[in-house]
Amino acid sequence: MRDSADHTRMVRAMEQLSTWLGQATEEGPAALNSLRASTTETNDLAEAFRRAIDEYRRASRAAISLSVNGDSREMHPVVRDEIYRIGYEAIRNACAHSGGDRVEIMLAYAHDTHVAYP
């Protein structure tokens, strides 16, 4: 090290790296679980989201709820799994980063492809 400024920058860089590694250690298993926990076994998005909620309910201080509107529908497995992955990531992010005390999830089945956000 040439001077104390170099040493200080090195320490800061190592601290940042340590923080990133800690986050990866926490978030990595959740990401892997989302890839493994496909809805294809049951073809039931609501049940798959309930499993995701149960997983995060233990780690989050937020009250998490799921409401389902409409009847479950058959859909292409690729579409269904993509919806699940997006929803799972949204649940994970809300629990990990929102700081809120409540997470409300609404799964709505409809006859058309219109998506509406409350």
N, C-alpha and C positions, 0 to 999 in steps of 0.2 A: 504494500500500500504506500502510495506516495505521501499522502497526508491524511489528516483526520476527516476531511470532506469525503475522500474516497471511501474511507472506512464507514462513515455514516451512510453513504449511498448504498454500500454493500449490505449493511445491516438492514436498511429499509427494504431493499430488494428481497432479502432472505425472509423478512417478516411477511411481506406480501405473498411470497411463494408459499410460505407455511399456511397462511390464511386460505389461499386457493386450494391447497392440498386438503385442508380440513373440510372445505366445502365439498370438494369432489368425493371425499370419503363418506360424507353424510348423504349426498345426493346420488352418488353412483348406484348403490343398491336399490334405491327407489326407481331409478331409470331402468335398471335391469328387470325389476319386478314388473314394471309396466309392459315391457316387451314380452315377458313370459306369460302374464295374466291375460291372455287373449280371451275374447268372449266366445270363441268358437266352440268351446265345450258345451255351452248352454244356449247360445244364440240369444242371450238375455242381457241387454245393455244395463238395465236397472240393477240386476244382481251384480254385474261386474263393477258398476259404480259403487254399490254398497260395500263390496270387498275393498275397494280403494278407500272409501270413507273410513271403514273399520281400521285400515292400516294407519291412516293419518290421525284418527281420533285419539289414539294413544299418545301421539307425539305433539299434538296441538292443544293449546288451551281454548281454542275456539269451539263453540257448539256448531256441529255440522249436521245439516239436514238435507234430505233428498225428497223431492216430490216428483211424481210421474203423472203426466196428463196424457190420456189416450191409451189405446191398446198397443201392445208390442207388435211390431211388424217384421216380417221377413225382409231382409235386405242383403245385398251382395256382401259376402264376407270381407272383402277388401274395404268397402265403404264402412261397414260396421266397425271393423277394427280400427280404422282411421278415426272415426268418431270417438271410439273409446280412448285412443291414445291422446287425442286433443283434450278430451274431458279429464282424463287422468292427470295430464300435465297441468291443467287449470286448477284442479283440486290441490295438487302438490304445491303449486305456486301460491295459491291463496292461503294454504295452511302455513307455508314456510316463510312467506314474505309480506303478507298483508298487515300483520299486527292487529287484525280485527278480532272481535270476540265472537263473531258469528259468520259462518259460511253457508249460504243457501244455494242448493243446486236444483235446477228444474230440468227434467228430461221430458220433452213434449213430442209425442208422435202425432203426425198429421198426414192427411192424404196427399198433400202437395209437397213441394220441396222448398217452400218459403221458410226462412229462418228469421225469427224475430228475437230481439233482446229486450228484456223489460227495462 
